[in-house]
Amino acid sequence: MAEKLDNYGQNFNSYFTISSDNPEFKHGGKRLNLKKDYKSSEDPKNKFKLSIITPVLNGEKYLEETILSVLNQSYKNFEYIIIDGGSKDSSLEIIKKYEDKIDYWISEKDDGIYDAFNKGMKLAYGEYIGIVNSDDKYEEGAFNILNKYINLFPEKDFIFGSVKKHWGLLHGYKPWKIYFSWGFYSSHSTGFFIKKKSAKKVGLYNLKYKYSADYDFFYRMIVKEKLKGVATKKNEQFGTFRRGGFSSSIDFKDHFFEEIKIRLDNKQNKFLVFLIIMYKFFVHFKKI
């Protein structure tokens, strides 16, 4: 089985490809056609600005649209990595259809979407890392907007782009809201890009959180590591976040209790956490 990536500590280093004793393990992509001694991310042939990661599990319905939204970007200085969790539908056939344009893909059973994120981050060579889930997509010209902001704000650790959701346009970045709400940013999938060297300071996604490890990642990123970010203007849209994905399937109760655990594990003020509990329960049951 491939190396288990459940250590969310400070140190993660890129490795070129994954070796595995798992008979169900499969991999492919342009990297496999390179020389076996090709190991250094400093190699001038491997100087990517962006690393794009797509996690997928039985995502045949929208996967091809996601892949094409990456490959058809006019800004081409990126690598594309797909992490498949052992799909039983036609997802693997769709991936292989574009194998000559995908830098690297792997397929094997994993420990969920955040495990896939971690594998992708460890495989990334780009200066900035972004994730697009297999049911979401980038808008045309998204990487051009991103590159503009990278050049305008080279000192920033991360960038949030506007993202269209089924009920409206998510935009902006308000870090002060993280202490009482997760509604401080646009979107994780399609909307978030972080410098690789900054991501190393934060560490990997913590796999003990099954539903909201991205919130824990953001809390460590903003509160503990005090990393700095910027948002695009409202009309500078990175992507579309589709209804019915992983986050849409999470029950309020599971999401709620894991949020509280994340806040307490990160040593947030207990009185403030208590107030959050009371407020969210009141708001939720008022809607019922």
C-alpha positions, -999 to 999 in steps of 0.1 A, spaced: 0 0 0 12 35 -7 28 55 21 1 65 46 -1 103 48 -19 108 81 8 128 98 -5 164 99 28 178 114 50 204 101 71 184 76 59 172 42 82 169 13 74 163 -23 81 129 -38 80 122 -75 58 92 -78 43 67 -53 55 31 -51 31 5 -38 28 -32 -30 -10 -30 -33 -21 -51 -63 -50 -27 -69 -27 3 -71 -25 20 -105 -7 51 -117 1 70 -149 6 103 -165 35 123 -181 58 118 -151 62 81 -159 77 89 -192 105 110 -176 139 96 -167 140 76 -135 167 98 -121 145 129 -124 140 137 -88 147 174 -82 119 199 -81 146 225 -89 151 209 -124 143 237 -149 121 213 -168 99 210 -137 94 247 -127 57 249 -124 39 280 -110 8 260 -101 0 225 -89 -37 215 -94 -50 185 -75 -83 167 -82 -95 141 -57 -121 117 -71 -141 86 -60 -168 74 -84 -171 108 -100 -179 98 -135 -208 122 -138 -188 154 -138 -151 143 -138 -145 150 -175 -159 185 -172 -136 191 -142 -105 178 -161 -113 199 -192 -118 230 -171 -81 226 -160 -66 215 -192 -83 242 -213 -70 271 -193 -50 295 -215 -24 300 -187 -3 268 -191 23 270 -164 8 243 -142 10 206 -135 -22 185 -130 -24 157 -104 -55 134 -99 -59 112 -69 -85 85 -73 -97 66 -43 -103 33 -61 -133 42 -82 -156 14 -93 -174 34 -120 -158 48 -153 -137 75 -135 -105 57 -143 -113 53 -180 -120 91 -181 -86 98 -164 -68 75 -188 -85 93 -218 -65 124 -209 -34 106 -196 -10 123 -221 -20 157 -207 -22 148 -169 12 150 -151 5 122 -127 -25 102 -114 -28 74 -89 -57 51 -81 -60 31 -49 -83 29 -19 -76 57 5 -89 71 38 -112 97 23 -111 131 6 -86 146 30 -62 117 26 -64 124 -12 -56 161 -5 -25 151 15 -13 127 -12 -17 154 -38 1 180 -18 30 156 -12 33 151 -50 31 187 -59 60 206 -73 44 239 -81 49 272 -62 12 274 -55 -12 245 -47 -49 245 -56 -76 219 -53 -106 214 -76 -130 185 -65 -142 162 -92 -177 177 -93 -165 213 -95 -148 233 -122 -126 263 -130 -140 291 -151 -123 301 -183 -94 324 -176 -92 315 -139 -55 309 -139 -48 342 -156 -66 360 -128 -48 340 -102 -14 348 -119 -23 385 -119 -28 383 -81 4 363 -75 23 391 -93 4 419 -75 8 404 -41 40 382 -41 43 385 -3 9 369 4 8 333 15 -26 324 -1 -53 337 -24 -91 333 -24 -109 337 -57 -146 343 -61 -166 311 -66 -202 306 -79 -224 284 -58 -260 273 -66 -274 301 -44 -250 329 -52 -215 342 -56 -191 336 -27 -164 362 -26 -140 381 -2 -118 371 27 -125 382 63 -101 365 86 -115 381 118 -147 360 113 -128 327 118 -132 330 156 -169 325 154 -179 315 118 -165 295 90 -181 319 65 -149 340 62 -138 329 27 -152 320 -7 -146 283 -12 -119 256 -6 -124 237 -39 -116 260 -69 -113 291 -48 -82 285 -27 -45 286 -36 -16 286 -12 21 289 -16 37 255 -12 63 268 12 35 284 33 15 251 32 46 234 47 43 256 77 7 246 82 12 209 76 -11 183 62 -49 179 66 -56 162 99 -73 129 91 -90 125 125 -115 151 112 -137 133 87 -159 162 76 -142 195 82 -104 190 81 -102 220 58 -116 242 86 -89 229 109 -63 236 82 -75 272 78 -76 277 116 -40 266 119 -31 287 88 -47 319 100 -46 318 138 -16 296 146 8 304 118 -6 339 111 -3 335 74 -16 364 52 -39 362 23 -58 383 -2 -91 379 -21 -99 387 -57 -126 412 -66 -161 399 -67 -163 397 -104 -130 378 -107 -144 343 -105 -121 313 -102 -147 285 -104 -181 270 -99 -189 249 -68 -215 223 -77 -243 213 -53 -243 176 -42 -205 172 -36 -188 159 -4 -196 190 17 -233 189 7 -236 153 20 -226 162 56 -253 161 82 -256 193 104 -250 173 136 -217 157 122 -205 191 109 -215 209 141 -198 185 166 -166 183 145 -165 221 143 -166 223 181 -139 197 184 -117 216 159 -120 248 179 -113 231 212 -84 211 198 -69 243 186 -73 258 221 -98 285 212 -114 303 241 -139 279 257 -164 306 266 -164 318 230 -169 282 219 -198 279 243 -214 310 228 -210 295 193 -227 263 204 -257 282 218 -260 304 188 -258 276 162 -282 254 180 -307 283 183 -303 292 146 -306 256 134 -336 246 154 -353 279 146 -353 268 109 -368 234 116 
